């Protein structure tokens, strides 16, 4: 792969390309799009080979450009699973095979932080131009994404674990099933092929998006019966006859390629590699044939109609994200990329140490056979008695050789490696709540170290929140494209839909859905960091000031407790009194505080008046 493969157009051109793409989608003539789609469908019927060849060429270009990235993802996933390093296969049977359990714990800590950051009210919708749309979509999407339905938070956390491990999350693909609702399919990142020129942070950027998957034959046949696929049997046909000599799909090369795409997993289970293409399609002359196409190929054959994307604004359903996005390309890095070699060195060092301990616990022995009564009796076991005889030099019959103890050096090196691992993975001991190596640390030092160490998590949290927002946009588009009125009624009820003015159309689709022109906002790790800072301010500044008579009248204790309740997710625990009772208590306490102050002020004013009345300047004769 040459260096030119990584050269992207200037940033201004990237922004212009993205903006132009959006303008084409929003301002395109519907008649022109329909004519283009009709022409593409006719072209697919006449020249199936073009669409197969075009998708195959895009697959090859993506695989070639991302070869190093995919290999790195494979290696990082092995490290995340804490599998034995590759060089362990060359070890002898007596040699140690120690694996230090650190990468999985590092990723698990990051994922647990993501899971903890999602409060029950993590989703908000801002639409100042239409409050009706906000009042409709927020409760609907909140219920659809809840733990009892789409399980968005759990699925998103699983996707984040992959992102923290290999740098790119699992591809989250929203799927709408009639009468069952929304669900998220998680697909490994190496099964998704993107345009090598896709810009960073844009899950719908680039020319194409391809989902590659092994699918059972019976699943393809079932979907063919439902009308989704056609020509499925031809996709795994590997038999040839003399009549097939003129058929380009039955040439020796085509059949050989088809055999490579058929996997006989067992005697009863045969699977075919299916590639689902989404994106732009060009003609043989390089002209734009279809802006947003979607079709599937398998075994070198087209098995679905070439259609336009059913989504309103997004180009394909899949969404992925990165904890630390790359600056020049789509993707990024996770917590393990920079510390893989350190982890392998730690494993190797522990193996060498354990091997050295074996020589110390069970050391080698020198046997002087001249001092043995039976020179052939050289075997040894615990409690064995050895019959010896004197030698000329008086040497021992058996002598143990000594080796130096290297435990101190090994432990000091392990401590150094552990520090490198923590710094490289962004998860030091102070973030995980561990004491660390220093025994005497002041409270100020500990607090300052924690603030500095947790700062990168704020950036990671913002990136994850952006990814969660993209996932919810894809879910929203999927609902608009595939949900029926009955599906929405099952979720929210007919009364809610009627109140929002939504009716059932003749085709069963919902009509008069409020058009959302605002944006989704997800509260996650970034909000968690902000809440932690607010709690620290409340406990360290506000609450101590409430005990000071000078500042107490200006602080509302009930509101302070309400702020703590919201930021600690204690709303469902019924720990604090109701807002009405809290207001009454606040007013009563404020009145009790202000009453003495008012009395003091009144007394002071009366004293001033009396003093002014008896003084020398009151007009009385002196």
C-alpha positions in Angstrom: 0.0 0.0 0.0 1.5 3.3 -1.1 1.6 6.5 0.9 -0.7 8.1 -1.6 -3.6 5.9 -0.2 -3.6 8.0 2.9 -3.6 11.4 1.2 -7.0 13.1 1.7 -8.3 16.3 0.1 -7.9 19.5 2.1 -10.2 20.1 5.0 -12.1 22.8 3.2 -12.8 20.4 0.3 -14.0 17.7 2.7 -16.5 20.1 4.3 -17.6 21.3 0.8 -18.1 17.7 -0.3 -20.2 16.8 2.7 -22.2 20.0 2.4 -22.8 19.4 -1.3 -23.8 15.8 -0.6 -26.5 17.1 1.9 -27.7 19.7 -0.6 -28.0 17.0 -3.3 -30.1 14.9 -1.0 -32.4 17.7 0.2 -32.7 19.7 -3.1 -32.8 16.8 -5.6 -35.8 16.7 -7.9 -38.0 13.8 -6.9 -38.8 13.2 -10.5 -35.2 13.1 -11.4 -34.4 10.6 -8.6 -37.3 8.4 -9.7 -36.1 8.4 -13.3 -32.6 7.6 -12.2 -33.8 4.8 -10.0 -35.9 3.4 -12.8 -33.0 3.6 -15.2 -30.8 1.8 -12.6 -33.3 -1.0 -12.2 -33.6 -1.4 -15.9 -29.8 -1.4 -16.2 -29.5 -4.1 -13.4 -31.9 -6.3 -15.3 -29.8 -5.9 -18.5 -26.4 -6.0 -17.0 -26.2 -7.8 -13.7 -22.5 -8.3 -14.1 -21.9 -4.5 -13.8 -23.4 -4.2 -10.3 -21.6 -7.4 -9.2 -18.3 -6.1 -10.6 -18.8 -2.7 -9.2 -19.5 -3.9 -5.6 -16.6 -6.4 -5.9 -14.2 -3.7 -7.0 -15.3 -1.5 -4.0 -14.8 -4.4 -1.7 -11.3 -5.0 -3.0 -10.3 -1.3 -2.8 -11.5 -1.2 0.8 -9.7 -4.4 1.8 -6.5 -3.2 0.3 -6.5 0.2 1.8 -7.5 -1.0 5.3 -5.3 -4.1 5.4 -3.0 -2.8 8.1 -5.9 -1.5 10.1 -7.8 -4.7 10.0 -4.7 -6.7 11.0 -4.2 -4.3 14.0 -7.9 -4.8 15.0 -7.4 -8.5 14.9 -4.3 -8.3 17.1 -6.0 -5.9 19.5 -9.0 -8.1 19.9 -6.7 -11.0 20.9 -5.1 -8.8 23.5 -8.5 -7.7 24.8 -9.5 -11.3 25.2 -6.1 -11.9 26.9 -5.2 -14.8 24.6 -1.7 -16.1 24.8 0.8 -14.2 22.7 1.7 -15.8 19.4 5.3 -16.6 20.4 4.0 -18.9 23.2 3.5 -21.7 20.7 7.3 -22.0 20.4 7.8 -22.7 24.2 8.8 -26.0 25.6 6.4 -28.0 27.7 8.1 -27.1 31.0 8.2 -23.4 30.3 5.7 -21.1 31.9 2.8 -19.5 29.9 1.7 -16.7 32.2 -0.8 -14.2 31.0 -1.1 -11.0 33.0 -4.8 -10.1 33.5 -4.8 -6.4 32.6 -6.3 -5.5 29.2 -9.7 -6.9 29.8 -10.0 -5.1 33.2 -8.9 -1.9 31.5 -11.6 -2.1 28.9 -14.2 -3.3 31.4 -13.6 -0.3 33.6 -14.1 2.1 30.7 -17.3 0.3 29.6 -18.7 0.3 33.2 -18.1 4.0 33.3 -20.1 4.4 30.1 -22.9 2.3 31.5 -22.9 4.3 34.8 -23.1 7.6 32.9 -26.5 6.9 31.4 -29.2 8.2 33.7 -32.9 7.2 33.2 -33.4 10.6 31.4 -30.4 10.3 29.1 -32.3 11.4 26.0 -33.5 15.0 25.3 -34.9 16.6 22.1 -34.6 20.3 21.4 -37.0 21.7 18.9 -37.8 25.3 19.5 -39.7 25.7 16.3 -42.2 23.0 17.1 -43.0 22.1 20.7 -45.6 19.6 19.5 -42.8 17.6 17.8 -40.7 17.6 20.9 -43.7 16.5 23.1 -44.4 13.7 20.7 -41.0 12.3 19.9 -39.3 12.4 23.3 -41.6 10.1 25.2 -42.0 7.8 22.1 -38.2 7.4 21.6 -37.5 7.1 25.3 -40.0 4.2 25.6 -38.7 2.6 22.4 -35.1 2.8 23.5 -35.9 1.6 27.0 -34.4 -1.6 28.7 -37.7 -3.5 28.1 -37.7 -2.9 24.3 -34.6 -1.9 22.3 -32.2 -2.2 25.3 -30.3 0.8 23.8 -28.0 1.4 26.8 -26.9 -2.2 27.1 -26.3 -2.6 23.4 -24.5 0.7 23.3 -22.3 -0.3 26.2 -21.4 -3.5 24.3 -20.5 -1.5 21.3 -18.3 0.8 23.5 -16.4 -2.2 24.8 -15.3 -3.0 21.2 -14.4 0.6 20.6 -12.2 0.8 23.7 -10.5 -2.4 22.7 -9.8 -2.0 19.0 -10.5 1.7 18.3 -13.8 1.3 16.4 -17.1 0.2 18.0 -19.4 -2.5 16.9 -21.6 -1.4 14.0 -25.0 -0.6 15.5 -27.7 -1.3 12.9 -31.3 -0.5 13.9 -33.8 -3.0 12.7 -37.6 -2.6 12.9 -39.6 -5.8 13.1 -43.4 -5.6 12.8 -45.3 -6.1 16.1 -41.9 -6.5 17.9 -40.5 -3.0 17.5 -37.0 -1.7 17.3 -33.8 -3.7 18.0 -30.1 -3.1 17.5 -27.9 -5.6 15.7 -24.2 -5.4 16.6 -21.8 -6.3 13.9 -18.0 -6.7 14.3 -16.0 -3.8 12.7 -14.1 -6.1 10.4 -17.4 -7.2 8.7 -18.0 -3.6 7.6 -16.2 -2.2 4.6 -16.1 1.5 4.2 -14.8 3.9 1.6 -11.1 4.5 2.4 -11.7 8.2 1.8 -14.5 8.5 4.4 -14.0 11.5 6.6 -13.5 11.2 10.4 -16.5 11.3 12.7 -19.1 11.0 9.9 -20.7 7.5 10.0 -22.5 8.2 6.7 -19.5 9.8 4.9 -17.7 8.3 1.9 -18.9 6.7 -1.3 -20.1 3.4 0.0 -20.8 1.1 3.1 -20.8 -2.7 2.7 -21.9 -5.2 5.3 -20.3 -8.6 4.7 -21.8 -11.6 6.5 -22.0 -15.4 6.2 -25.7 -16.3 5.9 -27.3 -19.8 6.1 -28.9 -21.1 3.0 -32.2 -21.7 4.6 -32.3 -18.0 5.7 -31.7 -16.9 2.2 -34.4 -19.2 0.9 -36.8 -17.9 3.5 -36.2 -14.3 2.6 -36.5 -15.2 -1.1 -40.0 -16.6 -0.3 -40.8 -13.2 1.3 -39.7 -11.3 -1.8 -36.5 -9.8 -0.4 -34.1 -11.9 -2.5 -34.2 -13.8 -5.8 -31.9 -16.1 -7.7 -30.6 -17.5 -4.4 -30.0 -21.0 -5.7 -27.7 -19.7 -8.4 -25.5 -18.0 -5.8 -24.2 -21.4 -4.5 -24.4 -23.3 -7.7 -21.0 -24.8 -8.4 -21.9 -27.5 -10.9 -21.0 -27.0 -14.6 -22.2 -28.6 -17.9 -21.3 -28.1 -21.5 -24.3 -25.9 -22.0 -22.9 -23.4 -19.4 -19.8 -22.7 -21.5 -21.3 -19.4 -22.8 -22.8 -18.4 -19.5 -20.3 -15.8 -17.9 -21.6 -16.7 -14.5 -20.7 -20.4 -15.0 -17.1 -19.9 -16.2 -14.4 -21.8 -14.4 -13.2 -18.6 -12.7 -16.7 -17.7 -11.6 -17.4 -21.2 -10.2 -14.0 -21.2 -8.4 -14.8 -17.8 -6.8 -18.3 -19.1 -5.9 -16.7 -22.1 -4.1 -14.6 -19.8 -2.1 -17.8 -18.0 -0.9 -19.6 -21.1 0.2 -18.9 -22.5 3.7 -20.0 -25.9 4.7 -20.0 -25.4 8.4 -21.4 -28.9 9.0 -23.0 -31.7 7.0 -26.4 -30.1 7.4 -25.5 -26.4 7.4 -24.2 -24.6 4.4 -23.5 -20.8 4.5 -23.0 -18.3 1.7 -21.1 -15.0 2.0 -23.5 -12.2 1.3 -22.4 -8.6 0.6 -24.9 -5.8 1.2 -23.9 -2.7 -0.7 -25.1 0.8 0.2 -24.0 4.0 -1.5 -23.3 5.6 -4.9 -23.2 3.5 -8.0 -21.3 4.6 -11.1 -21.7 3.5 -14.7 -18.9 1.8 -16.6 -17.9 5.3 -17.9 -17.7 6.7 -14.3 -20.9 8.6 -14.4 -23.2 8.7 -11.4 -25.9 6.1 -12.0 -27.6 6.2 -8.6 -27.0 8.4 -5.6 -28.1 6.2 -2.7 -28.4 2.6 -3.9 -28.7 -0.6 -1.9 -28.5 -4.2 -3.2 -27.0 -7.5 -2.2 -24.7 -10.0 -4.0 -23.7 -13.5 -3.1 -21.6 -16.0 -4.9 -20.9 -13.5 -7.7 -24.6 -13.1 -8.4 -27.1 -10.3 -7.8 -29.7 -11.6 -5.4 -31.8 -8.4 -4.7 -33.2 -5.6 -6.7 -31.1 -2.4 -7.1 -33.2 0.1 -5.1 -32.9 3.5 -3.6 -32.2 3.9 0.1 -35.5 4.0 2.1 -34.1 6.5 4.7 -34.9 10.2 4.5 -31.5 11.7 5.3 -29.0 9.0 6.4 -27.4 7.0 3.6 -27.3 3.6 5.3 -28.4 2.2 8.6 -25.1 1.3 10.2 -23.4 3.6 12.8 -20.0 3.2 14.5 -17.8 5.5 16.5 -14.5 5.8 18.2 -13.4 6.9 21.7 -10.5 8.8 20.2 -11.2 9.5 16.5 -8.4 9.6 13.9 -7.7 13.1 12.5 -7.4 12.1 8.8 -9.6 9.0 8.3 -12.7 7.3 9.7 -11.9 5.3 12.7 -9.6 5.9 15.7 -7.8 4.2 18.6 -8.8 2.7 21.8 -7.2 2.1 25.2 -5.1 -0.9 24.2 -3.3 0.3 21.0 -0.3 1.8 22.6 0.3 -0.7 25.4 0.2 -4.1 23.5 4.0 -4.4 23.5 4.2 -3.4 27.1 1.7 -6.1 28.0 3.6 -8.7 26.1 6.8 -7.7 27.9 5.0 -8.1 31.2 3.9 -11.6 30.2 7.4 -12.5 29.0 9.0 -11.2 32.2 6.6 -13.1 34.4 7.3 -16.3 32.4 11.0 -15.9 32.8 10.7 -15.2 36.5 8.6 -18.3 37.0 11.0 -20.4 35.0 13.9 -19.0 37.2 11.9 -20.0 40.3 11.7 -23.5 39.1 15.5 -23.7 39.1 15.6 -22.4 42.6 12.8 -24.5 44.1 14.1 -27.6 42.2 17.8 -26.8 41.6 20.2 -28.8 39.6 22.6 -31.2 41.4 26.2 -32.2 40.8 26.7 -35.9 41.4 30.2 -37.3 41.9 29.9 -40.9 40.7 33.3 -41.7 42.2 31.9 -41.1 45.6 28.9 -43.4 45.1 29.0 -47.0 46.2 26.9 -47.7 43.1 27.9 -45.4 40.2 24.7 -46.2 38.4 22.5 -45.0 41.3 22.0 -41.4 40.2 18.2 -41.0 40.5 16.9 -38.8 43.2 13.7 -38.5 45.3 12.7 -37.1 48.7 14.1 -39.1 51.6 16.4 -41.2 49.5 19.5 -42.7 51.2 22.7 -42.6 49.3 25.6 -45.1 50.1 28.9 -43.3 49.5 32.6 -44.0 50.0 35.5 -41.8 50.6 37.3 -40.2 47.8 40.9 -39.0 47.5 39.9 -35.3 47.6 37.1 -35.7 50.0 34.5 -34.3 47.7 30.7 -34.6 48.3 28.8 -37.2 46.5 25.9 -34.8 45.8 26.1 -31.1 45.7 23.3 -28.5 45.0 24.2 -25.7 42.6 22.9 -22.2 43.5 21.5 -19.6 41.3 21.0 -15.9 42.2 17.5 -14.8 43.3 16.2 -12.2 40.8 12.8 -11.6 42.4 13.7 -8.0 43.4 14.8 -7.0 40.0 11.8 -8.7 38.4 9.3 -6.9 40.7 10.9 -3.5 40.2 10.7 -4.0 36.4 7.1 -5.2 36.7 6.3 -2.0 38.7 7.9 0.1 35.9 6.0 -1.8 33.2 2.8 -1.4 35.2 3.3 2.4 35.3 3.8 2.4 31.5 0.6 0.3 31.1 -1.4 2.7 33.2 -0.2 5.8 31.4 -0.6 4.3 28.0 -4.1 3.0 28.6 -5.4 6.2 30.3 -6.6 4.2 33.3 -4.2 4.8 36.2 -4.8 3.4 39.7 -6.2 6.7 41.0 -9.0 6.6 38.5 -9.9 3.0 39.5 -9.9 3.9 43.2 -6.7 2.0 44.0 -4.2 3.4 46.5 -1.2 3.3 44.2 2.4 3.0 45.2 2.8 6.0 47.5 1.8 5.3 51.1 1.5 8.9 52.3 -0.6 11.1 50.0 -2.4 14.2 51.2 -6.1 14.7 50.4 -5.3 17.7 48.2 -2.8 15.7 46.2 -5.2 12.8 45.8 -8.0 15.1 44.6 -5.7 17.0 42.2 -4.3 13.7 40.8 -7.9 12.4 40.3 -9.0 15.5 38.5 -6.0 15.5 36.1 -6.3 11.7 35.4 -10.0 11.8 34.7 -9.8 14.7 32.3 -9.3 12.5 29.2 -12.5 10.7 30.0 -14.4 13.9 29.4 -13.2 13.9 25.8 -13.9 10.2 25.4 -17.4 10.8 26.9 -18.1 13.5 24.4 -17.1 11.3 21.5 -19.3 8.5 22.8 -22.2 10.9 23.3 -21.8 12.0 19.7 -21.9 8.3 18.6 -25.0 7.7 20.7 -26.7 10.6 19.1 -25.9 9.2 15.6 -27.4 5.8 16.7 -30.6 7.4 17.9 -30.9 9.4 14.6 -30.5 6.1 12.7 -33.2 4.6 15.0 -35.5 7.6 14.3 -35.0 7.2 10.5 -35.7 3.5 10.8 -38.9 4.1 12.6 -40.0 6.6 10.0 -39.2 4.2 7.2 -40.7 1.0 8.5 -43.0 1.5 11.5 -46.8 1.1 11.0 -49.5 2.8 12.9 -50.3 -0.4 14.8 -46.6 -0.6 15.9 -46.7 2.9 17.3 -50.1 2.2 19.0 -48.6 -0.9 20.7 -45.8 1.4 22.2 -47.7 4.5 23.2 -51.4 3.7 22.8 -54.1 5.2 20.5 -54.9 8.0 22.9 -51.4 9.4 22.8 -51.3 9.2 19.0 -54.8 10.8 18.7 -53.7 13.7 21.0 -50.7 14.3 18.8 -52.9 14.3 15.7 -51.4 11.1 14.2 -53.9 9.0 12.2 -53.8 5.7 10.4 -53.5 5.8 6.7 -55.2 3.5 4.2 -52.0 1.5 3.9 -51.6 1.1 7.6 -48.8 3.7 7.8 -49.0 6.6 10.3 -50.0 10.0 8.9 -49.5 13.5 10.2 -46.4 12.6 12.2 -44.9 15.7 13.7 -41.8 16.7 11.7 -38.8 16.9 13.9 -36.5 19.8 12.9 -34.5 19.9 16.1 -31.8 17.6 17.3 -31.4 14.7 19.7 -29.0 15.1 22.7 -27.7 12.3 24.8 -26.4 12.8 28.3 -23.6 10.4 29.1 -20.0 10.5 30.3 -19.7 14.3 29.7 -22.7 15.0 31.8 -21.4 12.5 34.5 -18.2 14.6 34.7 -20.2 17.8 35.0 -22.4 16.3 37.7 -19.4 15.1 39.7 -18.0 18.7 39.6 -21.4 20.1 40.7 -21.6 17.6 43.6 -18.1 18.5 44.7 -19.1 22.2 44.7 -22.2 21.5 46.6 -20.5 19.5 49.3 -17.3 21.5 49.6 -18.7 25.1 49.2 -22.5 25.4 49.3 -23.3 23.1 52.3 -20.6 24.5 54.6 -21.8 28.1 53.8 -25.4 27.1 54.8 -24.1 26.7 58.4 -22.8 30.3 58.4 -25.4 32.7 59.8 -24.2 35.4 57.4 -24.8 33.3 54.3 -27.6 30.9 55.4 -30.4 33.3 54.4 -29.3 33.2 50.8 -29.2 29.4 50.5 -32.3 27.2 50.0 -31.5 23.8 51.6 -34.4 22.0 49.8 -33.1 23.0 46.4 -29.6 21.9 47.4 -31.0 18.4 48.3 -33.0 18.3 45.1 -29.8 19.0 43.1 -28.0 16.2 44.9 -31.0 13.8 44.4 -31.0 14.4 40.6 -27.2 14.0 40.2 -27.0 10.8 42.3 -30.0 9.1 40.6 -32.0 8.8 43.8 -35.3 10.0 42.4 -36.8 6.6 42.5 -35.7 5.9 46.1 -38.1 8.3 47.8 -35.4 9.5 50.1 -36.3 13.2 50.2 -39.6 14.9 50.8 -41.8 16.1 48.0 -41.1 19.5 46.3 -44.1 21.0 47.9 -43.1 20.0 51.4 -39.5 21.1 50.7 -40.8 24.5 49.7 -42.8 24.8 52.9 -39.9 23.8 55.0 -37.6 26.2 53.1 -40.0 29.1 53.6 -40.4 28.3 57.3 -36.7 28.1 57.9 -36.1 31.3 56.0 -38.8 33.0 58.0 -37.2 31.8 61.3 -33.8 33.1 60.1 -35.2 36.4 58.9 -37.4 37.1 62.0 -34.4 37.8 64.4 -32.7 39.8 61.7 -35.8 41.9 61.2 -36.2 42.4 64.9 -32.6 43.6 65.2 -33.1 46.0 62.3 -36.3 47.4 63.9 -34.6 47.8 67.2 -31.7 49.6 65.6 -34.0 51.9 63.7 -35.9 52.8 66.9 -32.7 53.5 68.7 -31.6 55.8 65.9 -34.9 57.7 66.1 -34.7 58.1 69.9 -31.2 59.3 69.6 -32.1 61.8 67.0 -35.0 63.1 69.1 -33.0 63.9 72.3 -29.8 65.2 70.6 -28.6 68.8 70.5 -29.8 69.3 67.0 -33.5 68.7 67.7 -34.5 72.4 67.9 -34.9 72.5 71.6 -33.3 75.3 73.7 -29.9 74.5 75.1 
